[in-house]
Amino acid sequence: MQKRSKWAKYLAPLVFVPVLILSSCSGGGSSDSSGSSTSSGSSTSSGKTGLAAKQVLRVTTTADIPTLDYTQATDTQSTNTLAMVNSGLTRMHLDKLGAPSGEVQLDLAKSAKASADKRTYTFTLRKGIKWSDGKPVTAQDFVYGWQHENDPKANPAYNFLYASAGIKNAEQIENPKDPLYGKYKKLGIKAIGTHKVQVTFAKPAPPFFLSLLSTPAFYPQRQDFITKQGKKYAMGPKNLLYNGPFKLHAWNKGSGWTYVKNNSYWNAKKIHLTKITVRVIKEEATQVNLYKAGETDMIESISGDQAKQLKNKIPDQLYYGLTSTTRFLYVNQKNKYLKNAALRKALSESIDRHAYSFVVKLMKGSLLPSNFVVPKFFVRGPHEEDFRAGTENGYPLGSTEQAQKDWATAKRELNIKTLNLNFLTPDGDQLKNYNQYLASQFEKLKGVHVTINQQPFANFLKLRTDFKFDLSYASRAPDYQDPMTYLDMFTTGHPENSSAWSNKTYDKLITSAENEANETKRWDDLEAAEKILIQDTGIIPLEQDGQIWMQKPYVKGLQYPVYGPRVDFTGVYIKKH
């Protein structure tokens, strides 16, 4: 079994607890539904006793799957789905109850060997690994998958991760001004026979490299299948191949989807669920009624308002805790008014984040008001300190008095008296109070008027990508175990920088951190970069998110990992009941 990466030891154990227990300061983890808390790690193992004859999990959620195309998947629902049905060289946790959250294990690879200078990694694939059509998964499938993810013609959304990892030529292939632009076959990956994959780097591999390989952007792909599918590729379950724990059996767009166990998966004997049905229900009250009626086993996420009503009735079926997701607002600086620093600061300072936390969740410990983007309890640095330790009190949470002063400055500098803002947000019951509260906070600035534009999730993502908003709801869940996963996305021109914010000093600090071998200096660069982002109001931080969910007592082994998939079903099993 693969040893965890160097920085995995810096990751704090993260735990979710039922509501009848005081919440620990924690993030993603697993629950056993029995009124006790456990550290994250899969609870799957062969030979379990007391299993129900029918291993079927019924889930409700609020959002449909926007895309099944690996090159386009950036949202949590799409990436979560893809992570359940396919696998990469590594996976993000051990198949051992109580293993530290976020620890890396090998998945399709049986071994990984780094060169002494860390500029080369060689992976040997497991024997007998197969696609769902029975054909073998080969080293060439990884080569093609990685190259496809870096082909500009595929319009990939996450190819920047390759440059973040320092993979040879990735940065040049992504840069339209470089002679290597678009020459994806020059990427630092090659097949050595059918069972070995060799990755080369422009500099020593970063400490988060192995964890990065568990994300869908680094999964293998079959060239012959994608070519045959053409424009139909990823349009539905029949237009994908699978090599992971589950297969997507059905997808009724807008209403739900079904997973079935993939018996071709190399570790299928440790997957107990034979079927998972996911229903998309946007009305929270309807979800709760279905749960009470015994028609669903799990609600992925509920609001604090609902949890408050239910905690005295079924406290042992409610779970909550902090996650590694941070929520913030993009401030579209393509709007000439929002280019004004005083205006951006006034908007941020107008928010009473402590009051907001009760509006959104209403439960102590289920979120943390934030003045930052890198979350607490996510990763520890070279001196064992949490990333937030040196910066926690460095940024103001908000001040109505200061907001009014900055608004006055902005009006004077912009020569305006009023301002209309379009606030773009996904739809769903849970966000209504959230949206209305934020709008009311901004409108404390006399002359500011906010129009809430609530859209279905896929439409929301497109409008945000097209910069058709002034303020936009956003969240960031980590792709790998490092502060960089939150910070490099705000560099100038980055595809996920939907604020269109640009700061030369920030860019230099991120570049320095990407190339810095000294861990202490690298850590300092990342802290300094985040400080610039917050103080210049490149975004408006809101919260470190918490998750509140419901599950029946007979559902065991559910996980909310610290990074990677938002919800992990691979360890779930149903007890007799």
C-alpha positions as CSV (number, residue, x, y, z in Angstrom):
1,M,0.0,0.0,0.0
2,Q,1.3,3.4,-0.9
3,K,2.8,5.5,1.8
4,R,1.1,8.8,2.1
5,S,2.7,11.8,0.5
6,K,5.0,14.0,2.5
7,W,2.5,16.7,3.3
8,A,-0.3,14.2,4.1
9,K,1.1,14.0,7.6
10,Y,0.3,17.7,8.0
11,L,-3.4,17.2,7.4
12,A,-5.4,17.4,10.5
13,P,-7.8,14.5,11.3
14,L,-11.3,15.6,10.3
15,V,-14.5,14.4,11.9
16,F,-18.2,14.8,11.5
17,V,-20.4,14.3,14.5
18,P,-24.2,13.8,15.2
19,V,-26.0,16.8,16.4
20,L,-26.5,15.5,19.9
21,I,-22.7,15.7,20.4
22,L,-20.9,19.0,20.7
23,S,-19.2,19.7,17.4
24,S,-15.4,19.5,17.2
25,C,-13.6,22.0,15.0
26,S,-13.4,19.7,12.1
27,G,-14.0,19.0,8.5
28,G,-14.7,16.2,6.1
29,G,-15.1,12.8,7.6
30,S,-17.2,9.7,7.9
31,S,-20.2,8.7,10.0
32,D,-21.4,5.4,11.3
33,S,-24.9,6.7,12.2
34,S,-24.7,5.2,15.7
35,G,-24.2,8.4,17.7
36,S,-20.4,8.2,17.8
37,S,-17.8,9.9,15.7
38,T,-15.1,8.4,13.7
39,S,-12.1,9.7,11.7
40,S,-12.3,9.6,8.0
41,G,-11.5,6.4,6.2
42,S,-13.4,3.8,4.3
43,S,-15.3,1.3,6.4
44,T,-15.4,-1.3,3.7
45,S,-14.0,-4.7,4.2
46,S,-14.8,-8.2,3.1
47,G,-16.7,-10.5,5.4
48,K,-18.9,-8.0,7.1
49,T,-21.6,-9.4,9.4
50,G,-25.1,-8.1,9.8
51,L,-25.5,-6.9,6.3
52,A,-29.0,-6.4,4.9
53,A,-29.8,-8.7,2.0
54,K,-30.6,-5.6,-0.2
55,Q,-27.6,-3.3,-0.5
56,V,-29.4,-0.3,-2.0
57,L,-29.0,3.3,-1.0
58,R,-31.6,5.9,-1.8
59,V,-30.4,9.5,-1.8
60,T,-31.9,12.9,-2.4
61,T,-30.0,16.0,-3.6
62,T,-30.9,19.5,-4.9
63,A,-28.7,19.7,-8.0
64,D,-28.6,17.7,-11.2
65,I,-25.3,16.7,-13.0
66,P,-24.2,19.5,-15.2
67,T,-21.8,17.4,-17.3
68,L,-20.3,14.0,-17.6
69,D,-17.4,15.2,-19.8
70,Y,-14.1,15.0,-17.9
71,T,-12.7,17.9,-19.7
72,Q,-15.6,20.2,-18.6
73,A,-16.3,19.0,-15.1
74,T,-15.5,21.7,-12.5
75,D,-18.5,21.7,-10.3
76,T,-18.9,19.4,-7.2
77,Q,-21.8,17.4,-8.6
78,S,-20.1,16.5,-11.9
79,T,-16.8,15.7,-10.3
80,N,-18.4,13.7,-7.5
81,T,-20.3,11.6,-10.1
82,L,-17.2,11.0,-12.2
83,A,-15.2,10.0,-9.1
84,M,-17.8,7.4,-8.2
85,V,-17.7,5.7,-11.6
86,N,-14.0,6.0,-12.6
87,S,-10.6,5.7,-11.0
88,G,-7.1,7.1,-11.5
89,L,-3.7,6.1,-10.3
90,T,-4.5,7.0,-6.7
91,R,-7.6,7.4,-4.5
92,M,-7.9,9.9,-1.6
93,H,-8.3,7.6,1.4
94,L,-7.4,4.2,2.8
95,D,-9.8,1.2,2.9
96,K,-9.2,1.1,6.6
97,L,-11.6,2.4,9.3
98,G,-9.9,5.1,11.3
99,A,-7.2,6.0,8.7
100,P,-6.3,9.7,8.7
101,S,-8.6,11.7,6.5
102,G,-7.2,12.5,3.1
103,E,-4.5,9.9,3.2
104,V,-3.6,8.7,-0.3
105,Q,-3.8,5.1,-1.4
106,L,-3.0,3.6,-4.8
107,D,-6.0,2.7,-6.9
108,L,-5.4,1.5,-10.5
109,A,-1.6,1.7,-9.8
110,K,-0.1,-1.0,-7.7
111,S,3.2,0.9,-7.1
112,A,4.7,4.3,-7.5
113,K,8.4,5.1,-7.5
114,A,10.0,8.5,-7.5
115,S,13.5,9.3,-8.7
116,A,16.0,10.7,-6.3
117,D,15.5,14.2,-7.6
118,K,11.7,13.9,-7.7
119,R,11.6,14.8,-11.4
120,T,10.3,11.5,-12.5
121,Y,7.5,9.2,-11.1
122,T,7.0,5.7,-12.5
123,F,3.7,3.9,-11.8
124,T,3.1,0.2,-12.4
125,L,-0.6,-0.6,-13.1
126,R,-2.4,-3.5,-11.4
127,K,-2.8,-6.6,-13.4
128,G,-6.3,-7.4,-14.7
129,I,-7.8,-3.9,-14.4
130,K,-10.6,-3.4,-17.0
131,W,-13.0,-1.0,-18.5
132,S,-16.7,-1.8,-18.2
133,D,-16.7,-3.3,-21.8
134,G,-14.1,-5.9,-20.8
135,K,-11.1,-4.3,-22.4
136,P,-8.0,-3.8,-20.3
137,V,-7.0,-0.4,-18.9
138,T,-3.5,0.3,-20.3
139,A,-0.7,2.7,-19.7
140,Q,-1.6,4.3,-23.1
141,D,-5.1,5.1,-21.8
142,F,-3.4,7.3,-19.2
143,V,-1.2,8.9,-21.8
144,Y,-4.2,9.6,-24.0
145,G,-6.4,10.8,-21.1
146,W,-3.8,13.3,-19.9
147,Q,-3.0,14.5,-23.4
148,H,-6.7,14.9,-24.2
149,E,-7.1,17.0,-21.0
150,N,-4.4,19.3,-22.4
151,D,-5.7,19.6,-26.0
152,P,-7.0,23.1,-26.6
153,K,-9.5,21.8,-29.1
154,A,-11.2,20.0,-26.2
155,N,-11.5,23.3,-24.4
156,P,-10.5,21.7,-21.1
157,A,-11.5,23.4,-17.9
158,Y,-9.0,21.8,-15.5
159,N,-5.8,21.5,-17.6
160,F,-4.2,24.2,-15.4
161,L,-3.8,21.5,-12.7
162,Y,-1.0,20.0,-14.9
163,A,0.9,23.2,-14.8
164,S,0.2,23.5,-11.1
165,A,1.9,20.1,-10.6
166,G,4.9,21.2,-12.7
167,I,4.5,18.4,-15.2
168,K,6.9,18.9,-18.0
169,N,5.8,21.2,-20.8
170,A,2.2,21.6,-19.3
171,E,2.6,25.4,-18.8
172,Q,3.9,25.9,-22.3
173,I,1.2,23.8,-23.9
174,E,-1.4,25.9,-22.1
175,N,0.2,29.3,-23.2
176,P,-1.1,30.6,-26.6
177,K,2.1,32.7,-26.9
178,D,4.5,29.8,-26.4
179,P,5.9,27.8,-29.4
180,L,4.6,24.6,-27.7
181,Y,1.1,25.8,-27.4
182,G,-1.4,23.0,-28.2
183,K,1.3,20.4,-28.7
184,Y,-0.2,18.1,-26.1
185,K,1.9,15.1,-27.2
186,K,4.9,16.9,-25.7
187,L,3.3,16.6,-22.2
188,G,5.6,14.9,-19.7
189,I,3.9,11.5,-19.7
190,K,4.7,8.3,-21.6
191,A,3.8,4.6,-21.6
192,I,6.5,2.0,-20.9
193,G,4.9,-1.1,-22.3
194,T,1.3,-1.7,-21.4
195,H,1.6,-1.6,-17.6
196,K,3.9,1.3,-16.7
197,V,3.3,5.0,-16.8
198,Q,6.2,7.5,-16.4
199,V,5.6,11.1,-15.5
200,T,8.3,13.7,-15.9
201,F,8.5,17.2,-14.3
202,A,10.0,20.5,-15.1
203,K,11.0,20.8,-11.5
204,P,10.8,18.4,-8.5
205,A,7.3,17.0,-8.1
206,P,5.2,19.1,-5.6
207,P,4.2,17.5,-2.2
208,F,0.6,17.3,-3.3
209,F,1.2,15.4,-6.6
210,L,-0.1,12.0,-5.5
211,S,-3.3,13.4,-4.1
212,L,-3.8,15.3,-7.3
213,L,-3.9,12.1,-9.3
214,S,-7.2,11.0,-7.6
215,T,-9.1,13.8,-9.3
216,P,-11.1,13.2,-12.6
217,A,-8.8,15.5,-14.6
218,F,-6.1,12.8,-14.3
219,Y,-8.2,9.8,-15.1
220,P,-7.4,7.5,-18.1
221,Q,-9.5,7.7,-21.3
222,R,-10.0,5.3,-24.2
223,Q,-9.2,7.0,-27.5
224,D,-11.1,4.5,-29.6
225,F,-14.2,4.9,-27.6
226,I,-14.2,8.7,-27.5
227,T,-13.5,8.8,-31.3
228,K,-16.4,6.4,-32.0
229,Q,-18.8,8.4,-29.8
230,G,-18.0,11.7,-31.5
231,K,-20.4,14.4,-30.4
232,K,-22.4,11.9,-28.4
233,Y,-19.5,11.4,-26.0
234,A,-20.5,11.9,-22.3
235,M,-24.1,12.8,-23.2
236,G,-25.5,9.9,-21.2
237,P,-24.6,6.6,-19.3
238,K,-24.1,4.7,-22.6
239,N,-21.7,7.3,-23.9
240,L,-19.1,6.7,-21.2
241,L,-16.8,3.8,-20.2
242,Y,-16.2,3.0,-16.5
243,N,-13.3,1.5,-14.5
244,G,-14.3,2.6,-11.0
245,P,-16.4,1.3,-8.1
246,F,-19.8,2.0,-9.8
247,K,-21.3,2.5,-13.2
248,L,-23.9,5.1,-14.2
249,H,-26.9,3.0,-15.1
250,A,-29.5,5.7,-15.8
251,W,-29.7,9.5,-15.9
252,N,-33.0,11.3,-16.2
253,K,-31.9,14.9,-16.6
254,G,-33.5,17.1,-14.1
255,S,-35.0,14.3,-12.0
256,G,-32.1,11.9,-10.9
257,W,-29.7,9.2,-11.8
258,T,-28.8,5.6,-10.7
259,Y,-25.4,4.0,-10.0
260,V,-24.9,0.2,-10.0
261,K,-21.9,-1.7,-8.7
262,N,-19.1,-2.2,-11.3
263,N,-18.2,-5.8,-10.9
264,S,-15.2,-5.2,-13.2
265,Y,-13.6,-2.9,-10.7
266,W,-10.4,-4.4,-9.4
267,N,-11.5,-3.9,-5.7
268,A,-15.2,-4.8,-6.3
269,K,-15.2,-7.3,-3.5
270,K,-14.9,-4.4,-1.0
271,I,-17.9,-2.5,-2.6
272,H,-21.1,-3.6,-0.8
273,L,-23.7,-1.4,-2.4
274,T,-25.2,-2.9,-5.5
275,K,-27.3,0.2,-6.4
276,I,-27.6,3.9,-5.5
277,T,-30.6,5.9,-6.6
278,V,-30.2,9.7,-6.5
279,R,-33.3,11.9,-6.8
280,V,-33.1,15.6,-7.6
281,I,-35.6,17.5,-5.4
282,K,-35.1,21.2,-5.0
283,E,-37.8,21.7,-2.4
284,E,-36.2,20.9,1.0
285,A,-39.5,20.3,2.7
286,T,-40.3,17.6,0.1
287,Q,-37.0,15.9,0.8
288,V,-37.6,15.8,4.5
289,N,-41.2,14.4,4.0
290,L,-39.8,11.6,1.8
291,Y,-37.2,10.9,4.5
292,K,-39.8,10.8,7.3
293,A,-42.0,8.5,5.1
294,G,-39.1,6.1,4.7
295,E,-38.8,6.7,0.9
296,T,-35.2,7.9,1.1
297,D,-32.2,6.8,3.2
298,M,-30.2,10.0,3.0
299,I,-30.5,13.7,2.4
300,E,-27.1,14.9,1.2
301,S,-27.6,18.4,2.6
302,I,-30.2,20.3,4.6
303,S,-30.4,23.8,5.9
304,G,-29.9,24.8,9.5
305,D,-33.6,25.8,9.6
306,Q,-34.7,22.3,8.9
307,A,-32.1,20.8,11.2
308,K,-33.2,23.0,14.0
309,Q,-36.7,21.7,13.7
310,L,-35.6,18.1,13.6
311,K,-32.8,17.9,16.1
312,N,-35.1,17.2,19.1
313,K,-37.0,14.5,17.2
314,I,-34.3,12.5,15.5
315,P,-30.9,13.8,16.8
316,D,-29.1,10.6,16.1
317,Q,-29.9,10.9,12.4
318,L,-28.6,14.4,11.9
319,Y,-24.9,15.0,11.3
320,Y,-22.9,18.1,10.8
321,G,-19.4,19.6,10.9
322,L,-17.1,21.9,9.0
323,T,-15.9,20.9,5.6
324,S,-12.9,22.1,3.5
325,T,-15.2,24.1,1.2
326,T,-15.0,27.8,1.4
327,R,-17.8,30.1,0.0
328,F,-17.3,33.5,-1.3
329,L,-18.6,36.0,-3.9
330,Y,-16.9,36.8,-7.2
331,V,-16.8,40.5,-7.8
332,N,-16.9,41.0,-11.6
333,Q,-14.3,43.6,-12.4
334,K,-15.3,43.8,-16.0
335,N,-18.0,46.0,-14.5
336,K,-16.3,49.4,-14.5
337,Y,-17.7,50.4,-11.1
338,L,-16.5,47.2,-9.4
339,K,-13.0,48.0,-10.5
340,N,-13.1,50.6,-7.7
341,A,-11.3,49.2,-4.6
342,A,-13.3,51.3,-2.2
343,L,-16.6,50.0,-3.6
344,R,-15.5,46.4,-3.3
345,K,-14.3,46.9,0.2
346,A,-17.6,48.6,1.1
347,L,-19.6,45.7,-0.1
348,S,-17.4,43.2,1.8
349,E,-17.4,45.2,5.0
350,S,-21.2,45.6,4.9
351,I,-21.8,41.9,5.7
352,D,-22.3,40.9,9.3
353,R,-20.8,37.5,8.9
354,H,-21.6,36.3,12.4
355,A,-25.3,37.1,12.0
356,Y,-25.1,35.5,8.5
357,S,-23.9,32.2,9.9
358,F,-27.2,31.9,11.9
359,V,-29.3,32.9,8.9
360,V,-27.7,30.2,6.7
361,K,-27.2,27.3,9.1
362,L,-28.7,28.2,12.5
363,M,-26.6,25.6,14.2
364,K,-23.5,26.2,16.2
365,G,-20.4,24.6,14.6
366,S,-22.0,24.0,11.3
367,L,-20.1,26.7,9.6
368,L,-17.4,29.3,10.3
369,P,-17.8,33.0,9.3
370,S,-14.7,33.6,7.2
371,N,-12.4,36.4,6.2
372,F,-10.2,34.0,4.3
373,V,-10.2,31.6,1.4
374,V,-7.9,28.8,2.6
375,P,-9.9,26.9,5.3
376,K,-9.0,26.0,8.8
377,F,-8.1,22.5,9.7
378,F,-7.2,21.6,6.1
379,V,-3.5,21.3,6.0
380,R,-0.5,21.9,8.3
381,G,2.8,23.5,7.2
382,P,6.4,22.7,7.6
383,H,6.4,23.6,11.3
384,E,3.1,21.6,12.0
385,E,1.1,24.8,12.1
386,D,-2.4,25.2,10.5
387,F,-2.3,27.5,7.5
388,R,-4.7,29.8,9.4
389,A,-2.5,30.1,12.5
390,G,-0.4,33.0,11.1
391,T,-3.2,34.8,9.4
392,E,-6.4,34.1,11.3
393,N,-6.8,37.5,12.8
394,G,-5.2,39.5,10.0
395,Y,-8.3,40.4,8.1
396,P,-11.4,42.2,9.3
397,L,-14.7,40.3,9.3
398,G,-16.7,43.5,8.5
399,S,-17.7,46.8,10.0
400,T,-20.8,48.8,9.1
401,E,-19.1,52.0,10.0
402,Q,-16.1,51.3,7.8
403,A,-18.4,50.1,5.0
404,Q,-20.3,53.5,5.0
405,K,-16.9,55.4,4.9
406,D,-15.7,53.3,1.9
407,W,-19.1,53.7,0.1
408,A,-18.8,57.4,0.5
409,T,-15.3,57.3,-1.0
410,A,-16.5,55.1,-3.9
411,K,-19.4,57.4,-4.7
412,R,-17.0,60.4,-4.8
413,E,-14.4,58.6,-6.9
414,L,-16.9,57.2,-9.3
415,N,-19.2,60.2,-9.3
416,I,-22.3,58.2,-8.6
417,K,-25.2,58.3,-6.1
418,T,-26.8,55.0,-6.8
419,L,-25.7,51.5,-8.0
420,N,-27.6,48.6,-9.3
421,L,-26.1,45.1,-8.9
422,N,-27.0,41.8,-10.4
423,F,-26.4,39.0,-7.9
424,L,-26.1,35.6,-9.7
425,T,-26.8,32.5,-7.6
426,P,-28.0,28.9,-8.1
427,D,-31.6,28.0,-7.4
428,G,-32.9,25.8,-4.6
429,D,-34.7,26.4,-1.3
430,Q,-31.6,26.4,0.8
431,L,-30.1,29.4,-0.9
432,K,-33.2,31.7,-0.6
433,N,-32.5,33.0,2.9
434,Y,-28.8,33.2,2.1
435,N,-29.4,35.3,-1.0
436,Q,-32.0,37.6,0.7
437,Y,-29.8,38.2,3.7
438,L,-26.7,39.2,1.6
439,A,-28.8,41.5,-0.6
440,S,-30.2,43.2,2.5
441,Q,-26.6,43.7,3.8
442,F,-25.5,45.3,0.6
443,E,-28.5,47.5,0.5
444,K,-27.5,49.0,3.9
445,L,-25.3,51.1,1.7
446,K,-27.8,53.9,0.7
447,G,-28.3,53.9,-3.0
448,V,-27.3,50.3,-3.6
449,H,-30.0,48.1,-5.1
450,V,-29.5,44.3,-5.6
451,T,-31.4,42.1,-8.0
452,I,-31.2,38.4,-7.2
453,N,-30.8,36.3,-10.3
454,Q,-31.4,32.7,-9.2
455,Q,-30.8,30.1,-12.0
456,P,-30.8,26.3,-12.4
457,F,-27.3,25.1,-11.7
458,A,-26.1,24.5,-15.3
459,N,-27.4,27.9,-16.4
460,F,-25.8,29.5,-13.4
461,L,-22.4,28.1,-14.3
462,K,-22.7,29.3,-17.9
463,L,-23.7,32.8,-16.9
464,R,-20.8,33.0,-14.5
465,T,-18.3,31.7,-17.0
466,D,-19.6,34.3,-19.5
467,F,-19.3,37.1,-16.8
468,K,-23.0,37.9,-17.0
469,F,-23.2,39.1,-13.4
470,D,-22.0,41.7,-11.0
471,L,-21.7,39.6,-7.9
472,S,-21.8,35.8,-8.1
473,Y,-22.1,33.1,-5.5
474,A,-19.0,30.8,-5.5
475,S,-17.5,28.0,-3.6
476,R,-14.2,26.2,-3.7
477,A,-13.6,22.6,-2.6
478,P,-10.0,21.4,-2.7
479,D,-8.6,19.2,-5.5
480,Y,-5.5,18.3,-3.5
481,Q,-3.9,18.7,-0.1
482,D,-2.3,22.1,-0.4
483,P,-3.2,25.8,0.0
484,M,-2.3,26.3,-3.7
485,T,-5.6,24.5,-4.7
486,Y,-7.4,27.6,-3.3
487,L,-4.9,30.3,-4.4
488,D,-3.6,29.7,-7.9
489,M,-7.1,30.2,-9.3
490,F,-7.0,33.9,-8.6
491,T,-3.9,34.6,-10.8
492,T,-4.4,36.9,-13.8
493,G,-6.2,35.2,-16.6
494,H,-6.9,31.9,-14.8
495,P,-10.0,30.2,-16.2
496,E,-11.6,30.1,-12.7
497,N,-10.8,33.7,-11.9
498,S,-14.4,34.8,-12.5
499,S,-13.7,38.1,-10.7
500,A,-11.3,39.0,-13.5
501,W,-9.2,40.3,-10.7
502,S,-5.5,41.0,-11.4
503,N,-2.6,41.8,-9.1
504,K,1.0,41.6,-10.3
505,T,2.4,41.1,-6.8
506,Y,0.0,38.3,-6.1
507,D,0.9,36.6,-9.4
508,K,4.6,36.8,-8.5
509,L,4.0,35.2,-5.1
510,I,2.1,32.3,-6.6
511,T,4.8,31.8,-9.2
512,S,7.4,31.9,-6.5
513,A,5.5,29.3,-4.4
514,E,5.2,27.1,-7.4
515,N,8.9,27.0,-7.9
516,E,10.1,27.2,-4.3
517,A,11.9,24.1,-2.9
518,N,12.2,25.5,0.6
519,E,8.9,24.6,2.4
520,T,9.0,27.5,4.9
521,K,9.6,30.1,2.2
522,R,6.9,28.5,0.1
523,W,4.5,28.7,3.0
524,D,5.3,32.3,3.6
525,D,4.7,33.1,-0.1
526,L,1.2,31.5,0.0
527,E,0.3,33.3,3.2
528,A,1.4,36.7,1.7
529,A,-0.6,36.0,-1.5
530,E,-3.8,35.3,0.4
531,K,-3.4,38.5,2.3
532,I,-3.2,40.5,-0.9
533,L,-6.3,38.8,-2.3
534,I,-8.4,39.5,0.8
535,Q,-7.1,43.0,1.5
536,D,-7.7,44.1,-2.2
537,T,-11.1,42.4,-2.1
538,G,-10.4,40.3,-5.2
539,I,-13.3,38.2,-3.8
540,I,-15.7,38.7,-0.9
541,P,-15.2,35.8,1.6
542,L,-18.3,34.5,3.4
543,E,-17.8,31.3,5.2
544,Q,-16.0,28.0,5.7
545,D,-18.9,25.8,4.9
546,G,-20.4,23.1,7.1
547,Q,-22.4,20.2,6.0
548,I,-25.6,19.1,7.7
549,W,-27.1,15.9,6.4
550,M,-29.5,13.2,7.4
551,Q,-29.1,9.4,7.1
552,K,-30.9,6.4,8.5
553,P,-29.3,4.5,11.4
554,Y,-28.8,1.4,9.2
555,V,-26.6,3.4,6.7
556,K,-23.0,2.9,7.6
557,G,-19.6,4.0,6.2
558,L,-20.7,7.2,4.5
559,Q,-17.9,9.7,4.0
560,Y,-17.5,13.4,3.3
561,P,-13.8,13.6,2.4
562,V,-11.5,16.5,3.1
563,Y,-10.8,16.8,-0.6
564,G,-11.9,15.1,-3.8
565,P,-15.5,13.9,-4.0
566,R,-18.0,15.8,-1.9
567,V,-19.7,12.6,-0.9
568,D,-18.1,9.2,-1.1
569,F,-20.3,6.1,-1.4
570,T,-17.6,3.5,-1.9
571,G,-17.5,2.5,1.8
572,V,-21.2,2.5,2.4
573,Y,-23.1,-0.6,3.4
574,I,-26.7,-1.2,4.7
575,K,-27.1,-3.1,8.0
576,K,-30.0,-5.3,8.7
577,H,-33.0,-3.3,10.0
